[in-house]
Amino acid sequence: MARTFGIKFICMTLIFVMAMTLVNTYNVNVHAEVSVPRIIKVGLNYGSSAKTAATVTSQRGFYAGTYDDRTFLEEAIIENTTVMVRSTENGIVVQDTDGATLYAEHDGKGVGLRPIYTDYWEEKFTFEGSSYRGSLNLIRDGDAFAAINVVDIDLYLYGVVSREMSDTWPIEALKAQAVCSRNYAAQNIGKHSGYGFDVCANTHCQMYTGMSREAQSIYDAVDSTRGMVMTYNGELCSCYYASSMGSSTEDIKYVWGNELPYLVSVDNSFEDTDNISNGRWSGVLSVQEASTIMRNRGYDVGDVQKIEALEYSPSGRVTKLRVTGNTAIKTLELEECRTVFGSVTKSQMFTVVGDGDAQAQANIFVTDGETLIRRRPTQIEILTDMGRYGLSGDALYTTNGVYQHTYADSQESSAPNTSFTFTGTGWGHGVGMSQYGAKGMAENGYSFIEILTHYFSGAVVDSVY
């Protein structure tokens, strides 16, 4: 008869007591109506990385059976501590090291392997040499099988926070990351449902490599924030984060086009941008490289002749990028300004110039109160009480009262561009929490709640389990 495995009552009781203790310690809110699943399904290998054979080990052997969504149904006990899993014409089979079948898939339900354990929190296995907590579900993926780690969401966070931040960073920054990552996981349940799991294990979702980088500081950060999430008006927040963001974060509308009241541009001055990896960056693309990238992206403009940042957000990120080729022109907007040339552009906060004279012309940035727009001096009109006037002449002069600098305003370049230099600030999309900014705030004495409520304006920290 099939048995259903669940979290032991005593564990749930301890978790509840811990959560209530944390509520008192950190003065967080409690919103029982916010639902956060306790079990998450993480895709380790699937699609092009799906396996036809793999080695799985555990210290005490395995319970074998099937998964009904997140519930494991035991059908057999395998005492072998090392097994081989193979994809065959008749389905997925579990074999011993001599090739004898120990358990076989039936009715196309896949194979679940749950390590035999004495303590729920010590449920561990290795898959192809990498160690994971929780258990393993193997389902057909073409002629191979997808490997899915079925694991408690907080045990999953041990493997996420340890990849998203260094375990040597201040504990309050690690706590802030733990809450952000819990929010992301909870909001993305079923994101990869077409493959049979919730989230993947790479940067498309959140980096996750199981137990490989776990450390005591990571345990402390996850355990001390157990059950805590960010909410706004009683609903889970989209807690985006990125490595670095320069002097300010970005309003989500200038990256993905939608608007959320808690994802607006805020000060990020605690980030030590000048002294971190990729805080400041530059990169060069030749005309040939830029042209190939555009074609590969489906935007065949011929040979790229010019790349121009036309509009910027108030925080200085490119929101409109025009690529001019000898056969067509393509204008890109919002996040695609960063991703189209993603091999060199680490963020949307950049400038681009060609090595010909055309892109070294003088420019003035004007604003409508929302967006910064680049114009040449001769494209600017000035409104006065005497009427509307255009600027004339072929040069722009700037001065600080002592020194004066002249910028030419030529309509044509003296030489064609052969390459484009991108120079920028920050690493990532720029929305939500800056990880290096969180580190800086923690180093200056701010708590994880203060960090989170700074980066997510108007949101609060809730305890939901």
N, C-alpha and C positions, 0 to 999 in steps of 0.2 A: 504494500500500500504506500502511495506517495506521501512524503512528509513535507510540510512547508516550513522553511527556516525563516525566522524573523529575529529581530533584535531582542535579546533577553529583557525581561521586565525589569530586572535589577539595573541593567545598563540605562534603560530609559528613565528610571527613577533618579539615578545618579546624574544623568544629563539635565533633567528638569531642575534638580537642586542646584547644579552648577549654574544653569541659566538664570535662576532666580537670584543667586548670589551675585552674579555679574550685573543684574539689573540694579541691585542696591549699590554696588561699587561704582558703576559708571553712569548711573542716572539715565538709563536708556528707557525708551517707551516699550510697551507691550501691545502688539496688535495681532490677536489670534487669527483674524480673518486673512492675514497674508499667508499664503501657502508656499512652503519651501520643501520639495521632496527630499527625503533623507537618503535615498539611494540614487546614484547617477550611473549612467552607462557611457563609458568612454571608449571610443574607437581607437584601438592601437594600430591595427593593420586592416586595410580595406581597399577596395578598388585596385589601383595599380600596385599597391603594396600587400594585397591579400596573399595568404600563404597556401601552399599545397602540402607542406609538412612542417612540423615544429616540435620542439622539445619542451616539455612542461615538467616542473618539479615542485614538490612541497615536502616539508619536513616529516609529515606523518601519513602521506598518501592523500586520497581524494574521495569525496562523495561525487558520484557521477549521476547525471540526470538531465533534465531540461529546464529551461526558463520560460515562465509565463509572465512576460513583461519583466518586472523586477523581482518576481517571486521564484525561488528555486525549488524544484520538485525532485527530491532524491529518489533514485531508482536502483542504485548499486553502490557498493563500497569497493574502492580499488586500494589495496594495501601497498602497491608499488609507489615508491617515492619519486621515481622518474618514469615518465611515459612519453610515447611518441604519438602525435596526432597527425593523421593523414587524410587527404581528400581522395576518395575513390569514386568509381562509377556508381556505387550503391549508397554513397553518402560519406559522412565523416566518421572515422573509426579511431578508437583509442587503443594503442598497442603497447606491449611491454618492449623492452630493448631487444628482444629476440624476434619480434614481429608477430607474436601471438595476440589475437584480439581480446581486449579486456571489456570493451563497451563499444556499441555501435549506434549511430543515429537511426532513429525510426520516425516514420511519418513526416519527414522533412522538418523536424522541430529543432535541429541542431544538437549540439552537445554542450552541456554545462558541466564544468569541473569546479568543485568547491573544496578547498583544502580542509583536511581534517584538522581541527583546532581545539584547544581547551579554553582559550580566551578570545572572545570576539574581536578585540582590538589587535590581536596577534595573528589574524587570519592572513597568511602570506603565501605567495607562490612566485616562481620564476617562469617567464615565457621567453624562449630564445635567449636565455642568459640574463635578462633584465628582471629585477625584482619589483613586485607590485603587492599592494594590499587588496583585500577583497577576494573576488573569485573571477572565473573566466567563462565567457559564453562564446561558443564558436558556431557561426552560422554560414550557410552556403553563400558564396560570392562568385558566381560563374562556375568555373571548374576548380576554384580554390575555396578558401574559407576566410571570413572576416574574424578577427580576434577582438573581443569586447571585454573590457574590464568593468565588472559590476561591483561598485564599491560605495561605502558610506560617504556622503558628500564631504564630511570633515576630514576623513582619511584621504580622500582625493585632494583636498586642499593642502595637505602636507606636501604632495608632489607638485602642486602648482606654485604655491608661494615660494618654495625653494628654488624654482626656476625663474620666477618673475622678479625676485629681489635676492640680493646676497644675504646669507644668514648672518653676516657680520654687521649688517645695518642696524640702526637703533630699533628697539623692540616696538616703539609706537608706530614707526613706519611700517614694520612687518604686520602689525595688527590692522592698520589701515588697508594694506594690500589684501589681507585675509578677508576682510569684509567686502571689498570690491570684488574679489574673485568668487566669493560665495554668491553675491548678487548676480554676477555674470552667469555662473552655473545654473542658478535657479531660473533665470530669465530665458535660458537657452535649452531647457529640457525639450528634447525632440527636434533640435535644430537639424540633426542628420538622421531623421527618422526613416528616410529612404534607404539608408544603409543598416537600419536596425539599432541605432544607438542615439545618444543625446548630443554629445560634443566630441570633437576629435582631440588629439593630443598634441597638436602643433599650433602655430601662431594664428591660424585661421579661427581658432577658438581661444584656448589658453594653453601655453606650454605646459606639458605634463610628461614626466619621465619616471613615474612611479617613485620608488624609494631611493633613487640614486643620489639625491642631494639633501636628504632629510638631515636635520640638526636640531639640537635642543631648543634653540631660539625659535625655530619654525614651529615646533610642537607648542611652545609657550604662546606664540602669537595666535595660532589657530584655536587652541584649547581655551584661552582666556577670552576669545570673542565668539565662542560656540553659540550658534543660533542667531547671531547678530547680522542684520542686513540694513541697508539704507532704503528708506521709503519716502515718498512725497504724496501727501494727501491720502495716506493709507494704502498706497500701491508701491510695488517694488520699483526702485530706480534702475535705469540703465547706467551702471557704474563703469563707464569707459575709463581707461587709463592708458598712458603711453610713457615712454622713457623720459623724455625731456621736452620742454615746450617754450624755452626762452623766457622773456620777461612777463608774458601773460598767456593764459590758456585761450582756447578759441570757443566762440559760440557755435553750437552744433549746426546752426542754419548755414554757416559759411563752409561747412565740410560735407554734410549729407543732405542739406536742404530742408530738413524738418526743424521744428522748434520745441524745446522742452525747457520749462522755467528754471530747472535746476542745472542745466548744462549751458551756461552763458560764460562769457569771458571774465576771468578773475585774475587778480594779481598773482604772479608766480615768482616774486623777487627772492624767495628763499632758495631757489634753485641756483646752484653755482655753475651756470651755463658755460662759462669760459674754461672751466677746469674739469669737465666730464667728457666721457667718450661721446663723440658726435654731437656735442653741444654746439660747436661751430664746425661747419663742413664745407667742402667745395668739391666739384667734380666737373669733368670736361667730356663732352660728346663731340665726335667729329660729325661732319655733315652726313657721311655715309652711315655712321652708327645711328644718328637721329632718324634718318630716312628709313632704315631697316626697322627700327622700333615702331615707327608709325605704320609701316606696312603690316608688321606682325600684329599690331593692335587693330587692324582692319581699317586704318585711316591712310589710304594711299594718296599722298599729296605730291608724289614724285620725289624729286630731290629737294630736301629741306633747304630753304634759303634764309629763313629768318624765324626766330622764336622770340615772342614778345609777351611779357606780363602786362596785361591791359588794365586789370582791376585788382585791388587789394581790399581785404577786410579792414575794419578799424584797427585790429591788432597787428596788421602788417602781413597777412598771409594772402597768397595769390588766389584769387577767386575766378579769374578769367585769363586764359593763356591762349594766344593765337600762334599757330604754326603755319607758316607760309611756305608752300613748295612751288616748284615750277609748273605744276599742273593743277593744283587745287590749294585751298586754304581750309584749315580745320580749327575751330575755336572750341577749347575745352573749358569746363567749368567745375568749380568746387573741388572735391577731393581728387578728381581725375587730373587736375593740374599737378598734383604730387605723384600720382601713381603712373601716369603715362610714361614718364622718364624715371621710373622708380629705381633704376640701377644707379642713379646719381643723386636724385632728390630724396633726402631723408625726411623732409617735412614740406608743408605748404608755405613756410616762411622762407622765401628765397628771392634772389634777383637773378636774372639771366642776361648775359651780353654775348654778342658774337665778336669774333676777332676782326671783322670789318668795321668801318667807321659808322655804319648806319645805326648800330645799336649803342654807340657811345655818345649819341646826341644828348643835349640837355633835355630834361623833362621836369614838368611841374605836376605835383599830385594835388588834385582838387577833390572835394567831397560833397556829397549830397546829404551828409549826416549819417549815412549808413555805410557807404562804400568809398574807398579811395580809388580814383581813376587817374591814370597816367596820361598826360597830354604834353605835346611840344609847346614851347612858348607861343608860337604863331597860331596855335589852336585855341588859345585862351582869350576870353572876352572879360572885360572889367565893367561892372555896372557902377555908375556914379550918379549924382544928382544932375549932371550935365548930359547924361545919356549913356549909351553902350559903346565901348571902345575895344578894339582888338589891339594886341601887341604887335609891333612891327620890328623889323630888323632881323639880323641873322645870328644874334648872340644873346645869351642870358648872363647877367652879371649877378653874383652873390657877394655879400660883404658882411663882416661882423663889426663894421665901424672902423676897423684898422686895416684889414687886408681885403682885397677884392679878387675874385676868381671869375674867369670868363669861360663859358661853355658854348661851343659852336652849335648852331641849329641848322645843319645842312639837311636838305631834303633827300639827297642821294648819297650812297656810300662811295668811297673812292676805290674800294675793293670788295669783292664778294666774300661772304663769310665762309670759312672752311671748318670752323669749330665753334662751340658754344660753351661758355663757362657758367656753371650754376654755383652760387654761393648762398649758404643759408644757415639757419639756426633751428635747433631742436631735432628730435628724432621721434617720428610717429605722427598720428593724425591731429594731435593737439587738443583733443576734447576730454574733459573730465579731469582726472587726477594726474599730475606730473609725478612720476615715481621719484625722480631726483628732487623735485620740490617737496614731496612728503618727507624724504630723508632730511632735507635742510630744515624743515619745520620741526621734525622730531629732535634734531640736534640742538635746536633753539628752545626746547622745553615744551613744545606743544604736544597734547595728547592725541591719540588716534581719532577721537571724536572731534576734536578741534580741527584736525587735518581734514577729515571727511566733510564736515559741515562747511569748511572753507571752500573746498573744490566743488562741492555739490550744493549750490546756493538754495537755501530754504528747505533742504531735505533733513531728515532726522535719522538717528540710529535706533532701530527697533530690535527687540529680542522676540523671535518667533518660535523657538523651541528650546 
